[in-house]
Amino acid sequence: MAGAGVRDILIEGPWRHRDIAANGVRFHVTLGLSTTPDRTLVLLLHGFGEFWWAWRHQIPALDQAGFGVAAMDLRGYGASDKTPRGYDPQTTAADLAGVIRSLGHSEAILVGHDWGGMAGWATAALAPAQVRAMVSIAAPHPLSFPWRAALRQLMFFQLPLLPERRIMADDGAFIERLLRERAGPDSDFLSAADARHYRDALMLWPSPHCALEYQRMFVRNSVRAAGRQYRRALQPPVPGPLLSIHGQLDPLVPLTAMAAAARYVRGPHHLVSLPGVGHLPHEEAPAAVNSALLDWLTALGDPSHRAANP
């Protein structure tokens, strides 16, 4: 059905929805039912064209394991504010740092997929005090990102208006097609109902424009002083540790690009590569991702983590 509104993407489930203010913007977050400020916070960051729903398999698993969990809609997406500007890495890092503080925490473990992983790397570089550790899913370090695989699409996204029209055409079929193409060839992702949610969320104007602005800012910053400053900030190793999760059939990100992140973290780097999985491991193989994620989080030994069933 076309013409969906924000209420249609506040899908009910074993979680709760909340709006919070951070960095001068209203953000929508989806919280675990048992999430409280005394639990270690895991902040989930979706990728391009998605929204909080991408983490529907991880929210209850993390919540039941005793972690605080919040899946946010990035600026411009889902039920968060869609501002005319603010899609550069510096603003994104300030957004995430502000969300962490607004949730009652001084730091969080960031779990980012795709461009959400880029947001995580930006926050680790520019607001390291707010980052306890990182999980990168199909999101290499920005200085090691294999841009050639996505270069044609990235260049198309730089055009004015046409990409927005492409996203909105045919009842939002673009995002469903894109997600299916990036999944492994034998994956049963994505169901018709889930595809409808993704279509509805991205068609909430001006979400298509906002989503594209992240990628446009990346290209613009390649020749701007702000971009040079950001690349310098990315060079020193960030506080670790880091878990990287890779799909062996990912058409965009090879294993070598994920492995290269080891040089950019001070702590240990653990790399998990999943067979038969494409660019969306957390949706294509949620059980395997949840197992790797929970094992790694538990091994961190964070004293503030309270097990759900001690």
N, C-alpha and C positions, 0 to 999 in steps of 0.2 A: 504494500500500500504506500502510495506516495503521500507526501505532505505530513510526515510524522513530526512530532514535536519533542521537546526535551523530555517530557514525561515518559515517552515511549522508550527512551534509552536508559531510564532509571529502573532497570529490570530487577524484579524481586528475586531473592534467593537467600542462602545462608550468609548474609552480610547486611550492612546498613549503609544508607547514603547520607552524606553530610556535605554542606558547603562551608568553606573556611576562607578567611581573608589572609592574603600573603602578598607582599611586594606590591601593594596597591591594587590587587586584582582578586576577584572571587574565583576560587577553584572548587571543583567538585571532586570529592574523594569517596571511595567505597571502602568501608572498614570491616574487618572481621567482627563477628558478633561479640567476641570476648576481648577485643582489643581495648587496652587501657594504657595510660601514660607510663605505668611501671613495667610494662613489657618492652623488650628490645624491639625497636621499630624496623620493619622491612617495608621499604617504599618501592612500589612496582610502577614501572614507567613503560608505557606502550610505544609501539612503533608507528611508522608513517601510515596514515589512513585508518588507524584503529582507534580505540578508546578503552576505557577501563575494563570493558567486557572481555578483552583479550586475556585477562588474568582470572577468569571465572573458575578455572581448575586449581589455581594456586591459592586463592584467598581462603577457602575453607580449610585446605590442607595446612597452611601456615598457622591459621588461627587455632586449629585443633592441636597443633604441636606446641602451642604455648607462646608463639611469637605475636607481637603486635603487627598488624598488616594493614596497609593502606594502598589502594590502587587509585592513582590520580588521573584525571583527564588533564593532559598538558594544556597550557594556554592555547586557545583557539580551537580546541577539540571538545567533543561531547557536550557536557553540561557546564564546562568552565567558561569564563568570559572570553569573548572573541574580540580582542583589541585590534586597532588598526596597525599597531607596531609592537615590537618586543619579542622578535623571533630570532634574535642573535644569541650566541652562546653565553655571553655575559649576562643578559637578562634571564635566560633560562636557568643559569646557575643560581641567580638571586631568587628566582621563583621557587626552585626546589629547596634551597636553604630556608626560605621563608615558610614554606609548607611544613617542613620538619619542625621548626620552632612553633608554628601555630598548632601543631598536633601535640605540643607539650614535651618535645624532646630537644636535646641539644645535638644529637647526631642520629644517623640512621644507616642501615645497610641498604644500598641502592641496588635494585634489580632492574636492568634496562634491556629492552629488546630493540634492535634496529635503531631508529632515530631516538628512541628512548634511552638506548645505550649511549648514544652520542651526548644526550642530556646528562647522563650519569658521569661520563668522562669530563664534561665541562664543569660539573659541580665539584668533582674530586680535585680538579686543577685549580679552580677559582675560589672554592669555598671548602677547603679540605677539612676544616674543623668540624663540619657537619657530616662528614662521611666516615663511618666506622669501618666499612668494607664494601666491596662491589661484586656484583654478579653481572657478567656481560653475556647476553644471549644473541648470537649472530650480530655482534656489534664490536668489531675490532677497535683498537685504539685509533683515534682520528688520524694520527700521523702514519699509521700503517694500513689505512683503509684502501681496499682495491677498487678504486673508483671506476676503472675501465669497464667493469662488468655492467655498471649501471649508468655509464656516461651518456648513452643515447637518450635515455629517459630523463636524466638530470638536465640535459640541454633542452629537451622539449619543455620541461617545467619552467624554464627561464622565460618562455614566451609570455606576453601579456594576454590575459583573458582566455585564450584558446584552451589551455589546460583546465581551467575552471569549468569551461563549457563541456569539455570531455568528461570530467568527473560527474557533472550533473546530468548528462545525457542518458537516455534509456533507463530512467528510473534508478540511476546510480549504479549501473552495471559495471562501471570501471573498477571499483574497489573489489567487488567479488571476483572479477576476472584476474585482477592483479594478485590477490591472495592465493587463488587456486594455482596460478602459474608459478608462484614461488614455493609452494609446498612440494614435497616429494611426489613422484609420479604415481606411487601406489597408496598415497595417503587418502584416508576417508574424510579428512578435513576439506571442505567445510560444509556443515549441514545447511539446508535451505533456511531454517529458522535463524541460524547464526549469521548467514549471509544477509538476511533481511535486516538484522540489527546493525551490521556494518554499513549497509546502504543508508539506512535511516540516519545514523549518526553523522556520516560524512556529508549528507545532503542538507544538514542544518546550516543554512547560509549565515555567515560567510566562512564556515569551516573549510570548504575547498581552498579558498584563498589563503586562509591562515596556515593550513597544512603545507601548502606550497611555499609559503614565505620562509619556513625553516630552510628549505633547500635553496631558495633564491638567495637568502642571506649568506649561506655557505659559499656560493659562487661569488657574490659581491665582495665578501670579506677577503677573498683570495688576493684582491688588489688594494685593499684598504688598510689603513694603519691599525684599525681595530682587529683585523684578521691577523696581522703580523704579531700583534701583542698577544693574541690568543694562542697562536702557534708557539710562541716563546713560553707561555704559561704551561703548555702541554708537555714540554720537553723534560722537566725534572720528574723523577719518579714520584707517583702519588702514594699516599698511605695505603698499605695493603691490609689484608690479603685480597686476592682476586680469584673468583671462579669464572671460567669461561665455558660456555655450553655451545656446541657446534653441531649442525646437522651435516652429515657426510654428503648429502645430495643438495646442499645449498647452492643454488645457481649464481649467487652473488658473492658469497664470502668463502674463500678456500680455508682449509685448516691452517696453512702457513700464516695467513693474516691474523687468525685468532691466537696462534702461538706467539706471534711477535709482541703481544701485549706484555710478556714477562719482563721486558726491559724497561717498562714504564711503571712498575710497581715496586715498592720496597719490600713488601711481604711476599709470602709464597704464592705462586700461581698454579692453580689446579685446573687442568683442561680436560673436559669431557666431550667426546665426539660420538654422536649417536648414529648408528647405521640406519639407512632407509628413510632418513629425515631430511627435510629441506630447510627453508629459511625461517620456519616458525615452530621450533622445537616444543615450546611450551603449549602449543595448541595441537600439533601433530602427535606428539608423544608425551602427554601430560604426566602419566604415571612415572616414566623414566626421568623426566625433568624434576618432578616433585621429590623423587627419591634422591637424586643427586643434590638438589638444593637443600633438603632437610639434613642429609648426612653432613654436608659441608657447613651448614649453619650450626649444627650441634657441635661439630668439631672445633668451632671457634672458641667454645668454652666461655662465652660471655656471662659474667656472674649475674647480670640483670635478667637473663632468660629464665623464666619460670615455666617449667614443664606443665602441660595441661593435666597430666596424671602422674604426680610425683610418687 
